Amino acid sequence: MVLPDKYYTLIKWIVLTVLPASSVLVGMLGKAYGWNGTDMAVLTINAIATFFGVITGVSAFNLKNKED
């Protein structure tokens, strides 16, 4: 499956910028304020980032093979 360019660009930006920054923000604030479930929230954000990272990588790989 090859994602359309606009979706690929959006997902790539979210995966490489938004999700890691969100993970750090939740982790730091959660520890600072003593929020329960901080570790689970960070783990969830990182799992989502990994999932979308794999989708993005597979799409890029398929597009490269399609163009060759």
CHARMM-style PDB file with segment names, atoms N, HN, CA, C and O in Angstrom:
ATOM      1  N   MET     1       0.837  -1.179   0.000  1.00  0.00      PROA
ATOM      2  CA  MET     1       0.000   0.000   0.000  1.00  0.00      PROA
ATOM      3  C   MET     1       0.882   1.244   0.000  1.00  0.00      PROA
ATOM      4  O   MET     1       1.854   1.323   0.752  1.00  0.00      PROA
ATOM      5  N   VAL     2       0.550   2.192  -0.826  1.00  0.00      PROA
ATOM      6  HN  VAL     2      -0.239   2.128  -1.437  1.00  0.00      PROA
ATOM      7  CA  VAL     2       1.276   3.459  -0.897  1.00  0.00      PROA
ATOM      8  C   VAL     2       0.327   4.568  -0.456  1.00  0.00      PROA
ATOM      9  O   VAL     2      -0.752   4.741  -1.023  1.00  0.00      PROA
ATOM     10  N   LEU     3       0.742   5.311   0.558  1.00  0.00      PROA
ATOM     11  HN  LEU     3       1.618   5.170   1.019  1.00  0.00      PROA
ATOM     12  CA  LEU     3      -0.076   6.430   1.036  1.00  0.00      PROA
ATOM     13  C   LEU     3       0.057   7.611   0.088  1.00  0.00      PROA
ATOM     14  O   LEU     3       1.135   7.838  -0.462  1.00  0.00      PROA
ATOM     15  N   PRO     4      -1.019   8.368  -0.114  1.00  0.00      PROA
ATOM     16  CA  PRO     4      -0.897   9.614  -0.880  1.00  0.00      PROA
ATOM     17  C   PRO     4       0.094  10.553  -0.186  1.00  0.00      PROA
ATOM     18  O   PRO     4       0.247  10.514   1.035  1.00  0.00      PROA
ATOM     19  N   ASP     5       0.755  11.385  -0.968  1.00  0.00      PROA
ATOM     20  HN  ASP     5       0.631  11.416  -1.960  1.00  0.00      PROA
ATOM     21  CA  ASP     5       1.834  12.229  -0.453  1.00  0.00      PROA
ATOM     22  C   ASP     5       1.398  13.116   0.705  1.00  0.00      PROA
ATOM     23  O   ASP     5       2.145  13.271   1.671  1.00  0.00      PROA
ATOM     24  N   LYS     6       0.207  13.701   0.629  1.00  0.00      PROA
ATOM     25  HN  LYS     6      -0.400  13.575  -0.156  1.00  0.00      PROA
ATOM     26  CA  LYS     6      -0.218  14.612   1.704  1.00  0.00      PROA
ATOM     27  C   LYS     6      -0.410  13.856   3.014  1.00  0.00      PROA
ATOM     28  O   LYS     6      -0.112  14.396   4.079  1.00  0.00      PROA
ATOM     29  N   TYR     7      -0.904  12.616   2.961  1.00  0.00      PROA
ATOM     30  HN  TYR     7      -1.146  12.177   2.096  1.00  0.00      PROA
ATOM     31  CA  TYR     7      -1.061  11.820   4.178  1.00  0.00      PROA
ATOM     32  C   TYR     7       0.296  11.361   4.697  1.00  0.00      PROA
ATOM     33  O   TYR     7       0.547  11.373   5.902  1.00  0.00      PROA
ATOM     34  N   TYR     8       1.165  10.958   3.781  1.00  0.00      PROA
ATOM     35  HN  TYR     8       0.961  10.948   2.802  1.00  0.00      PROA
ATOM     36  CA  TYR     8       2.507  10.532   4.167  1.00  0.00      PROA
ATOM     37  C   TYR     8       3.244  11.661   4.878  1.00  0.00      PROA
ATOM     38  O   TYR     8       3.864  11.439   5.918  1.00  0.00      PROA
ATOM     39  N   THR     9       3.181  12.869   4.324  1.00  0.00      PROA
ATOM     40  HN  THR     9       2.678  13.049   3.479  1.00  0.00      PROA
ATOM     41  CA  THR     9       3.862  14.018   4.919  1.00  0.00      PROA
ATOM     42  C   THR     9       3.290  14.339   6.296  1.00  0.00      PROA
ATOM     43  O   THR     9       4.044  14.614   7.230  1.00  0.00      PROA
ATOM     44  N   LEU    10       1.980  14.309   6.428  1.00  0.00      PROA
ATOM     45  HN  LEU    10       1.367  14.086   5.670  1.00  0.00      PROA
ATOM     46  CA  LEU    10       1.341  14.591   7.712  1.00  0.00      PROA
ATOM     47  C   LEU    10       1.717  13.540   8.757  1.00  0.00      PROA
ATOM     48  O   LEU    10       2.094  13.882   9.877  1.00  0.00      PROA
ATOM     49  N   ILE    11       1.614  12.270   8.391  1.00  0.00      PROA
ATOM     50  HN  ILE    11       1.308  11.992   7.480  1.00  0.00      PROA
ATOM     51  CA  ILE    11       1.945  11.199   9.330  1.00  0.00      PROA
ATOM     52  C   ILE    11       3.416  11.266   9.715  1.00  0.00      PROA
ATOM     53  O   ILE    11       3.764  11.078  10.881  1.00  0.00      PROA
ATOM     54  N   LYS    12       4.280  11.533   8.742  1.00  0.00      PROA
ATOM     55  HN  LYS    12       3.997  11.686   7.795  1.00  0.00      PROA
ATOM     56  CA  LYS    12       5.709  11.629   9.031  1.00  0.00      PROA
ATOM     57  C   LYS    12       5.984  12.757  10.025  1.00  0.00      PROA
ATOM     58  O   LYS    12       6.780  12.581  10.947  1.00  0.00      PROA
ATOM     59  N   TRP    13       5.343  13.906   9.851  1.00  0.00      PROA
ATOM     60  HN  TRP    13       4.697  14.049   9.102  1.00  0.00      PROA
ATOM     61  CA  TRP    13       5.527  15.031  10.775  1.00  0.00      PROA
ATOM     62  C   TRP    13       5.024  14.666  12.169  1.00  0.00      PROA
ATOM     63  O   TRP    13       5.671  14.974  13.170  1.00  0.00      PROA
ATOM     64  N   ILE    14       3.875  14.013  12.229  1.00  0.00      PROA
ATOM     65  HN  ILE    14       3.349  13.762  11.416  1.00  0.00      PROA
ATOM     66  CA  ILE    14       3.330  13.611  13.526  1.00  0.00      PROA
ATOM     67  C   ILE    14       4.254  12.609  14.212  1.00  0.00      PROA
ATOM     68  O   ILE    14       4.542  12.732  15.403  1.00  0.00      PROA
ATOM     69  N   VAL    15       4.715  11.616  13.451  1.00  0.00      PROA
ATOM     70  HN  VAL    15       4.481  11.517  12.484  1.00  0.00      PROA
ATOM     71  CA  VAL    15       5.553  10.558  14.019  1.00  0.00      PROA
ATOM     72  C   VAL    15       6.920  11.088  14.450  1.00  0.00      PROA
ATOM     73  O   VAL    15       7.430  10.697  15.500  1.00  0.00      PROA
ATOM     74  N   LEU    16       7.511  11.966  13.658  1.00  0.00      PROA
ATOM     75  HN  LEU    16       7.097  12.283  12.805  1.00  0.00      PROA
ATOM     76  CA  LEU    16       8.867  12.435  13.954  1.00  0.00      PROA
ATOM     77  C   LEU    16       8.921  13.646  14.870  1.00  0.00      PROA
ATOM     78  O   LEU    16       9.965  13.920  15.461  1.00  0.00      PROA
ATOM     79  N   THR    17       7.815  14.380  15.004  1.00  0.00      PROA
ATOM     80  HN  THR    17       6.966  14.158  14.524  1.00  0.00      PROA
ATOM     81  CA  THR    17       7.843  15.614  15.784  1.00  0.00      PROA
ATOM     82  C   THR    17       6.840  15.612  16.930  1.00  0.00      PROA
ATOM     83  O   THR    17       7.216  15.754  18.094  1.00  0.00      PROA
ATOM     84  N   VAL    18       5.581  15.451  16.601  1.00  0.00      PROA
ATOM     85  HN  VAL    18       5.276  15.335  15.656  1.00  0.00      PROA
ATOM     86  CA  VAL    18       4.515  15.637  17.592  1.00  0.00      PROA
ATOM     87  C   VAL    18       4.511  14.536  18.655  1.00  0.00      PROA
ATOM     88  O   VAL    18       4.484  14.837  19.848  1.00  0.00      PROA
ATOM     89  N   LEU    19       4.537  13.283  18.244  1.00  0.00      PROA
ATOM     90  HN  LEU    19       4.559  13.039  17.275  1.00  0.00      PROA
ATOM     91  CA  LEU    19       4.436  12.203  19.226  1.00  0.00      PROA
ATOM     92  C   LEU    19       5.640  12.125  20.166  1.00  0.00      PROA
ATOM     93  O   LEU    19       5.439  11.984  21.372  1.00  0.00      PROA
ATOM     94  N   PRO    20       6.877  12.210  19.678  1.00  0.00      PROA
ATOM     95  CA  PRO    20       7.996  12.209  20.634  1.00  0.00      PROA
ATOM     96  C   PRO    20       7.958  13.391  21.600  1.00  0.00      PROA
ATOM     97  O   PRO    20       8.245  13.238  22.787  1.00  0.00      PROA
ATOM     98  N   ALA    21       7.606  14.564  21.090  1.00  0.00      PROA
ATOM     99  HN  ALA    21       7.373  14.689  20.126  1.00  0.00      PROA
ATOM    100  CA  ALA    21       7.513  15.737  21.963  1.00  0.00      PROA
ATOM    101  C   ALA    21       6.398  15.551  22.991  1.00  0.00      PROA
ATOM    102  O   ALA    21       6.558  15.922  24.154  1.00  0.00      PROA
ATOM    103  N   SER    22       5.288  14.987  22.573  1.00  0.00      PROA
ATOM    104  HN  SER    22       5.159  14.686  21.629  1.00  0.00      PROA
ATOM    105  CA  SER    22       4.179  14.730  23.496  1.00  0.00      PROA
ATOM    106  C   SER    22       4.572  13.721  24.568  1.00  0.00      PROA
ATOM    107  O   SER    22       4.212  13.867  25.736  1.00  0.00      PROA
ATOM    108  N   SER    23       5.302  12.713  24.165  1.00  0.00      PROA
ATOM    109  HN  SER    23       5.594  12.594  23.216  1.00  0.00      PROA
ATOM    110  CA  SER    23       5.753  11.698  25.108  1.00  0.00      PROA
ATOM    111  C   SER    23       6.644  12.304  26.187  1.00  0.00      PROA
ATOM    112  O   SER    23       6.477  12.020  27.373  1.00  0.00      PROA
ATOM    113  N   VAL    24       7.578  13.130  25.772  1.00  0.00      PROA
ATOM    114  HN  VAL    24       7.713  13.360  24.808  1.00  0.00      PROA
ATOM    115  CA  VAL    24       8.470  13.789  26.737  1.00  0.00      PROA
ATOM    116  C   VAL    24       7.680  14.732  27.635  1.00  0.00      PROA
ATOM    117  O   VAL    24       7.890  14.754  28.848  1.00  0.00      PROA
ATOM    118  N   LEU    25       6.781  15.504  27.056  1.00  0.00      PROA
ATOM    119  HN  LEU    25       6.611  15.487  26.071  1.00  0.00      PROA
ATOM    120  CA  LEU    25       5.977  16.444  27.837  1.00  0.00      PROA
ATOM    121  C   LEU    25       5.143  15.719  28.895  1.00  0.00      PROA
ATOM    122  O   LEU    25       5.137  16.114  30.061  1.00  0.00      PROA
ATOM    123  N   VAL    26       4.447  14.671  28.493  1.00  0.00      PROA
ATOM    124  HN  VAL    26       4.452  14.351  27.545  1.00  0.00      PROA
ATOM    125  CA  VAL    26       3.625  13.912  29.435  1.00  0.00      PROA
ATOM    126  C   VAL    26       4.500  13.271  30.512  1.00  0.00      PROA
ATOM    127  O   VAL    26       4.149  13.280  31.692  1.00  0.00      PROA
ATOM    128  N   GLY    27       5.635  12.717  30.101  1.00  0.00      PROA
ATOM    129  HN  GLY    27       5.920  12.709  29.142  1.00  0.00      PROA
ATOM    130  CA  GLY    27       6.534  12.084  31.064  1.00  0.00      PROA
ATOM    131  C   GLY    27       7.085  13.062  32.086  1.00  0.00      PROA
ATOM    132  O   GLY    27       7.108  12.771  33.282  1.00  0.00      PROA
ATOM    133  N   MET    28       7.526  14.213  31.622  1.00  0.00      PROA
ATOM    134  HN  MET    28       7.507  14.449  30.650  1.00  0.00      PROA
ATOM    135  CA  MET    28       8.106  15.212  32.529  1.00  0.00      PROA
ATOM    136  C   MET    28       7.050  15.814  33.450  1.00  0.00      PROA
ATOM    137  O   MET    28       7.254  15.893  34.661  1.00  0.00      PROA
ATOM    138  N   LEU    29       5.929  16.234  32.884  1.00  0.00      PROA
ATOM    139  HN  LEU    29       5.763  16.169  31.900  1.00  0.00      PROA
ATOM    140  CA  LEU    29       4.884  16.835  33.715  1.00  0.00      PROA
ATOM    141  C   LEU    29       4.266  15.809  34.664  1.00  0.00      PROA
ATOM    142  O   LEU    29       3.957  16.116  35.815  1.00  0.00      PROA
ATOM    143  N   GLY    30       4.093  14.604  34.167  1.00  0.00      PROA
ATOM    144  HN  GLY    30       4.344  14.354  33.232  1.00  0.00      PROA
ATOM    145  CA  GLY    30       3.518  13.556  35.008  1.00  0.00      PROA
ATOM    146  C   GLY    30       4.366  13.257  36.223  1.00  0.00      PROA
ATOM    147  O   GLY    30       3.845  13.106  37.329  1.00  0.00      PROA
ATOM    148  N   LYS    31       5.662  13.171  36.027  1.00  0.00      PROA
ATOM    149  HN  LYS    31       6.085  13.293  35.129  1.00  0.00      PROA
ATOM    150  CA  LYS    31       6.566  12.924  37.157  1.00  0.00      PROA
ATOM    151  C   LYS    31       6.620  14.136  38.078  1.00  0.00      PROA
ATOM    152  O   LYS    31       6.631  13.990  39.301  1.00  0.00      PROA
ATOM    153  N   ALA    32       6.654  15.325  37.499  1.00  0.00      PROA
ATOM    154  HN  ALA    32       6.646  15.443  36.506  1.00  0.00      PROA
ATOM    155  CA  ALA    32       6.746  16.546  38.308  1.00  0.00      PROA
ATOM    156  C   ALA    32       5.512  16.741  39.188  1.00  0.00      PROA
ATOM    157  O   ALA    32       5.624  17.181  40.332  1.00  0.00      PROA
ATOM    158  N   TYR    33       4.343  16.415  38.653  1.00  0.00      PROA
ATOM    159  HN  TYR    33       4.252  16.057  37.724  1.00  0.00      PROA
ATOM    160  CA  TYR    33       3.100  16.621  39.395  1.00  0.00      PROA
ATOM    161  C   TYR    33       2.588  15.364  40.092  1.00  0.00      PROA
ATOM    162  O   TYR    33       1.557  15.398  40.763  1.00  0.00      PROA
ATOM    163  N   GLY    34       3.303  14.268  39.934  1.00  0.00      PROA
ATOM    164  HN  GLY    34       4.141  14.241  39.389  1.00  0.00      PROA
ATOM    165  CA  GLY    34       2.909  13.033  40.596  1.00  0.00      PROA
ATOM    166  C   GLY    34       1.636  12.406  40.055  1.00  0.00      PROA
ATOM    167  O   GLY    34       0.878  11.788  40.801  1.00  0.00      PROA
ATOM    168  N   TRP    35       1.399  12.564  38.758  1.00  0.00      PROA
ATOM    169  HN  TRP    35       2.015  13.067  38.152  1.00  0.00      PROA
ATOM    170  CA  TRP    35       0.203  11.993  38.147  1.00  0.00      PROA
ATOM    171  C   TRP    35       0.298  10.470  38.120  1.00  0.00      PROA
ATOM    172  O   TRP    35       1.349   9.907  37.813  1.00  0.00      PROA
ATOM    173  N   ASN    36      -0.794   9.827  38.439  1.00  0.00      PROA
ATOM    174  HN  ASN    36      -1.647  10.285  38.688  1.00  0.00      PROA
ATOM    175  CA  ASN    36      -0.861   8.367  38.323  1.00  0.00      PROA
ATOM    176  C   ASN    36      -1.008   8.001  36.848  1.00  0.00      PROA
ATOM    177  O   ASN    36      -1.682   8.698  36.091  1.00  0.00      PROA
ATOM    178  N   GLY    37      -0.383   6.920  36.456  1.00  0.00      PROA
ATOM    179  HN  GLY    37       0.164   6.353  37.072  1.00  0.00      PROA
ATOM    180  CA  GLY    37      -0.525   6.449  35.085  1.00  0.00      PROA
ATOM    181  C   GLY    37       0.384   7.128  34.077  1.00  0.00      PROA
ATOM    182  O   GLY    37       0.217   6.946  32.871  1.00  0.00      PROA
ATOM    183  N   THR    38       1.344   7.908  34.556  1.00  0.00      PROA
ATOM    184  HN  THR    38       1.479   8.056  35.536  1.00  0.00      PROA
ATOM    185  CA  THR    38       2.247   8.599  33.631  1.00  0.00      PROA
ATOM    186  C   THR    38       3.024   7.615  32.769  1.00  0.00      PROA
ATOM    187  O   THR    38       3.137   7.793  31.556  1.00  0.00      PROA
ATOM    188  N   ASP    39       3.555   6.579  33.402  1.00  0.00      PROA
ATOM    189  HN  ASP    39       3.464   6.434  34.387  1.00  0.00      PROA
ATOM    190  CA  ASP    39       4.337   5.596  32.640  1.00  0.00      PROA
ATOM    191  C   ASP    39       3.486   4.916  31.568  1.00  0.00      PROA
ATOM    192  O   ASP    39       3.959   4.676  30.458  1.00  0.00      PROA
ATOM    193  N   MET    40       2.244   4.608  31.897  1.00  0.00      PROA
ATOM    194  HN  MET    40       1.859   4.803  32.799  1.00  0.00      PROA
ATOM    195  CA  MET    40       1.349   3.970  30.924  1.00  0.00      PROA
ATOM    196  C   MET    40       1.027   4.922  29.774  1.00  0.00      PROA
ATOM    197  O   MET    40       0.947   4.499  28.620  1.00  0.00      PROA
ATOM    198  N   ALA    41       0.844   6.195  30.082  1.00  0.00      PROA
ATOM    199  HN  ALA    41       0.909   6.539  31.019  1.00  0.00      PROA
ATOM    200  CA  ALA    41       0.560   7.180  29.033  1.00  0.00      PROA
ATOM    201  C   ALA    41       1.750   7.328  28.095  1.00  0.00      PROA
ATOM    202  O   ALA    41       1.581   7.377  26.877  1.00  0.00      PROA
ATOM    203  N   VAL    42       2.955   7.401  28.657  1.00  0.00      PROA
ATOM    204  HN  VAL    42       3.093   7.361  29.647  1.00  0.00      PROA
ATOM    205  CA  VAL    42       4.163   7.522  27.830  1.00  0.00      PROA
ATOM    206  C   VAL    42       4.340   6.273  26.974  1.00  0.00      PROA
ATOM    207  O   VAL    42       4.669   6.370  25.792  1.00  0.00      PROA
ATOM    208  N   LEU    43       4.128   5.118  27.558  1.00  0.00      PROA
ATOM    209  HN  LEU    43       3.861   5.039  28.519  1.00  0.00      PROA
ATOM    210  CA  LEU    43       4.226   3.865  26.812  1.00  0.00      PROA
ATOM    211  C   LEU    43       3.223   3.830  25.664  1.00  0.00      PROA
ATOM    212  O   LEU    43       3.554   3.387  24.564  1.00  0.00      PROA
ATOM    213  N   THR    44       2.012   4.288  25.909  1.00  0.00      PROA
ATOM    214  HN  THR    44       1.743   4.648  26.802  1.00  0.00      PROA
ATOM    215  CA  THR    44       0.974   4.317  24.878  1.00  0.00      PROA
ATOM    216  C   THR    44       1.346   5.260  23.738  1.00  0.00      PROA
ATOM    217  O   THR    44       1.206   4.908  22.567  1.00  0.00      PROA
ATOM    218  N   ILE    45       1.818   6.453  24.079  1.00  0.00      PROA
ATOM    219  HN  ILE    45       1.932   6.739  25.030  1.00  0.00      PROA
ATOM    220  CA  ILE    45       2.234   7.412  23.046  1.00  0.00      PROA
ATOM    221  C   ILE    45       3.366   6.835  22.208  1.00  0.00      PROA
ATOM    222  O   ILE    45       3.362   6.967  20.984  1.00  0.00      PROA
ATOM    223  N   ASN    46       4.337   6.194  22.857  1.00  0.00      PROA
ATOM    224  HN  ASN    46       4.340   6.087  23.852  1.00  0.00      PROA
ATOM    225  CA  ASN    46       5.457   5.605  22.120  1.00  0.00      PROA
ATOM    226  C   ASN    46       5.011   4.433  21.248  1.00  0.00      PROA
ATOM    227  O   ASN    46       5.550   4.236  20.159  1.00  0.00      PROA
ATOM    228  N   ALA    47       4.037   3.659  21.711  1.00  0.00      PROA
ATOM    229  HN  ALA    47       3.599   3.819  22.595  1.00  0.00      PROA
ATOM    230  CA  ALA    47       3.508   2.557  20.899  1.00  0.00      PROA
ATOM    231  C   ALA    47       2.806   3.092  19.655  1.00  0.00      PROA
ATOM    232  O   ALA    47       2.955   2.537  18.566  1.00  0.00      PROA
ATOM    233  N   ILE    48       2.046   4.162  19.816  1.00  0.00      PROA
ATOM    234  HN  ILE    48       1.925   4.613  20.700  1.00  0.00      PROA
ATOM    235  CA  ILE    48       1.372   4.785  18.673  1.00  0.00      PROA
ATOM    236  C   ILE    48       2.398   5.333  17.686  1.00  0.00      PROA
ATOM    237  O   ILE    48       2.245   5.177  16.475  1.00  0.00      PROA
ATOM    238  N   ALA    49       3.445   5.973  18.205  1.00  0.00      PROA
ATOM    239  HN  ALA    49       3.570   6.100  19.189  1.00  0.00      PROA
ATOM    240  CA  ALA    49       4.501   6.506  17.339  1.00  0.00      PROA
ATOM    241  C   ALA    49       5.181   5.386  16.560  1.00  0.00      PROA
ATOM    242  O   ALA    49       5.460   5.538  15.370  1.00  0.00      PROA
ATOM    243  N   THR    50       5.446   4.272  17.218  1.00  0.00      PROA
ATOM    244  HN  THR    50       5.220   4.148  18.184  1.00  0.00      PROA
ATOM    245  CA  THR    50       6.074   3.136  16.544  1.00  0.00      PROA
ATOM    246  C   THR    50       5.156   2.561  15.471  1.00  0.00      PROA
ATOM    247  O   THR    50       5.606   2.257  14.366  1.00  0.00      PROA
ATOM    248  N   PHE    51       3.884   2.413  15.786  1.00  0.00      PROA
ATOM    249  HN  PHE    51       3.518   2.661  16.683  1.00  0.00      PROA
ATOM    250  CA  PHE    51       2.908   1.889  14.830  1.00  0.00      PROA
ATOM    251  C   PHE    51       2.870   2.741  13.564  1.00  0.00      PROA
ATOM    252  O   PHE    51       2.983   2.222  12.454  1.00  0.00      PROA
ATOM    253  N   PHE    52       2.712   4.052  13.739  1.00  0.00      PROA
ATOM    254  HN  PHE    52       2.620   4.475  14.641  1.00  0.00      PROA
ATOM    255  CA  PHE    52       2.649   4.931  12.573  1.00  0.00      PROA
ATOM    256  C   PHE    52       4.004   5.045  11.871  1.00  0.00      PROA
ATOM    257  O   PHE    52       4.058   5.262  10.661  1.00  0.00      PROA
ATOM    258  N   GLY    53       5.085   4.902  12.618  1.00  0.00      PROA
ATOM    259  HN  GLY    53       5.041   4.726  13.602  1.00  0.00      PROA
ATOM    260  CA  GLY    53       6.408   4.889  12.001  1.00  0.00      PROA
ATOM    261  C   GLY    53       6.586   3.708  11.065  1.00  0.00      PROA
ATOM    262  O   GLY    53       7.165   3.842   9.987  1.00  0.00      PROA
ATOM    263  N   VAL    54       6.090   2.556  11.475  1.00  0.00      PROA
ATOM    264  HN  VAL    54       5.619   2.447  12.351  1.00  0.00      PROA
ATOM    265  CA  VAL    54       6.164   1.364  10.621  1.00  0.00      PROA
ATOM    266  C   VAL    54       5.312   1.551   9.372  1.00  0.00      PROA
ATOM    267  O   VAL    54       5.750   1.218   8.271  1.00  0.00      PROA
ATOM    268  N   ILE    55       4.106   2.076   9.528  1.00  0.00      PROA
ATOM    269  HN  ILE    55       3.749   2.345  10.423  1.00  0.00      PROA
ATOM    270  CA  ILE    55       3.246   2.329   8.368  1.00  0.00      PROA
ATOM    271  C   ILE    55       3.934   3.284   7.393  1.00  0.00      PROA
ATOM    272  O   ILE    55       3.920   3.062   6.182  1.00  0.00      PROA
ATOM    273  N   THR    56       4.527   4.332   7.919  1.00  0.00      PROA
ATOM    274  HN  THR    56       4.539   4.513   8.903  1.00  0.00      PROA
ATOM    275  CA  THR    56       5.225   5.307   7.082  1.00  0.00      PROA
ATOM    276  C   THR    56       6.409   4.666   6.370  1.00  0.00      PROA
ATOM    277  O   THR    56       6.629   4.901   5.182  1.00  0.00      PROA
ATOM    278  N   GLY    57       7.165   3.859   7.095  1.00  0.00      PROA
ATOM    279  HN  GLY    57       6.987   3.667   8.060  1.00  0.00      PROA
ATOM    280  CA  GLY    57       8.318   3.186   6.500  1.00  0.00      PROA
ATOM    281  C   GLY    57       7.928   2.202   5.415  1.00  0.00      PROA
ATOM    282  O   GLY    57       8.574   2.140   4.370  1.00  0.00      PROA
ATOM    283  N   VAL    58       6.880   1.433   5.652  1.00  0.00      PROA
ATOM    284  HN  VAL    58       6.354   1.483   6.501  1.00  0.00      PROA
ATOM    285  CA  VAL    58       6.403   0.474   4.647  1.00  0.00      PROA
ATOM    286  C   VAL    58       5.910   1.213   3.410  1.00  0.00      PROA
ATOM    287  O   VAL    58       6.176   0.790   2.284  1.00  0.00      PROA
ATOM    288  N   SER    59       5.200   2.303   3.611  1.00  0.00      PROA
ATOM    289  HN  SER    59       4.983   2.647   4.525  1.00  0.00      PROA
ATOM    290  CA  SER    59       4.711   3.089   2.478  1.00  0.00      PROA
ATOM    291  C   SER    59       5.869   3.645   1.656  1.00  0.00      PROA
ATOM    292  O   SER    59       5.837   3.599   0.427  1.00  0.00      PROA
ATOM    293  N   ALA    60       6.888   4.170   2.327  1.00  0.00      PROA
ATOM    294  HN  ALA    60       6.914   4.208   3.326  1.00  0.00      PROA
ATOM    295  CA  ALA    60       8.061   4.704   1.618  1.00  0.00      PROA
ATOM    296  C   ALA    60       8.779   3.593   0.858  1.00  0.00      PROA
ATOM    297  O   ALA    60       9.214   3.800  -0.275  1.00  0.00      PROA
ATOM    298  N   PHE    61       8.907   2.423   1.468  1.00  0.00      PROA
ATOM    299  HN  PHE    61       8.554   2.255   2.388  1.00  0.00      PROA
ATOM    300  CA  PHE    61       9.555   1.285   0.823  1.00  0.00      PROA
ATOM    301  C   PHE    61       8.770   0.849  -0.411  1.00  0.00      PROA
ATOM    302  O   PHE    61       9.351   0.610  -1.469  1.00  0.00      PROA
ATOM    303  N   ASN    62       7.451   0.745  -0.273  1.00  0.00      PROA
ATOM    304  HN  ASN    62       6.979   0.939   0.586  1.00  0.00      PROA
ATOM    305  CA  ASN    62       6.612   0.341  -1.407  1.00  0.00      PROA
ATOM    306  C   ASN    62       6.652   1.359  -2.542  1.00  0.00      PROA
ATOM    307  O   ASN    62       6.677   0.985  -3.714  1.00  0.00      PROA
ATOM    308  N   LEU    63       6.658   2.632  -2.198  1.00  0.00      PROA
ATOM    309  HN  LEU    63       6.638   2.936  -1.245  1.00  0.00      PROA
ATOM    310  CA  LEU    63       6.730   3.669  -3.224  1.00  0.00      PROA
ATOM    311  C   LEU    63       8.054   3.595  -3.973  1.00  0.00      PROA
ATOM    312  O   LEU    63       8.088   3.724  -5.197  1.00  0.00      PROA
ATOM    313  N   LYS    64       9.143   3.386  -3.241  1.00  0.00      PROA
ATOM    314  HN  LYS    64       9.115   3.281  -2.247  1.00  0.00      PROA
ATOM    315  CA  LYS    64      10.464   3.282  -3.873  1.00  0.00      PROA
ATOM    316  C   LYS    64      10.500   2.089  -4.829  1.00  0.00      PROA
ATOM    317  O   LYS    64      11.018   2.201  -5.940  1.00  0.00      PROA
ATOM    318  N   ASN    65       9.957   0.958  -4.405  1.00  0.00      PROA
ATOM    319  HN  ASN    65       9.536   0.868  -3.503  1.00  0.00      PROA
ATOM    320  CA  ASN    65       9.935  -0.229  -5.263  1.00  0.00      PROA
ATOM    321  C   ASN    65       9.005  -0.046  -6.460  1.00  0.00      PROA
ATOM    322  O   ASN    65       9.271  -0.578  -7.538  1.00  0.00      PROA
ATOM    323  N   LYS    66       7.926   0.696  -6.279  1.00  0.00      PROA
ATOM    324  HN  LYS    66       7.710   1.128  -5.403  1.00  0.00      PROA
ATOM    325  CA  LYS    66       6.980   0.944  -7.369  1.00  0.00      PROA
ATOM    326  C   LYS    66       7.608   1.829  -8.444  1.00  0.00      PROA
ATOM    327  O   LYS    66       7.343   1.652  -9.633  1.00  0.00      PROA
ATOM    328  N   GLU    67       8.446   2.787  -8.017  1.00  0.00      PROA
ATOM    329  HN  GLU    67       8.661   2.931  -7.051  1.00  0.00      PROA
ATOM    330  CA  GLU    67       9.082   3.706  -8.963  1.00  0.00      PROA
ATOM    331  C   GLU    67      10.223   3.050  -9.731  1.00  0.00      PROA
ATOM    332  O   GLU    67      10.569   3.501 -10.823  1.00  0.00      PROA
ATOM    333  N   ASP    68      10.819   1.982  -9.170  1.00  0.00      PROA
ATOM    334  HN  ASP    68      10.538   1.616  -8.283  1.00  0.00      PROA
ATOM    335  CA  ASP    68      11.963   1.321  -9.833  1.00  0.00      PROA
ATOM    336  C   ASP    68      11.554   0.451 -10.963  1.00  0.00      PROA
ATOM    337  OT1 ASP    68      12.403  -0.164 -11.608  1.00  0.00      PROA
TER     338      ASP     68
END
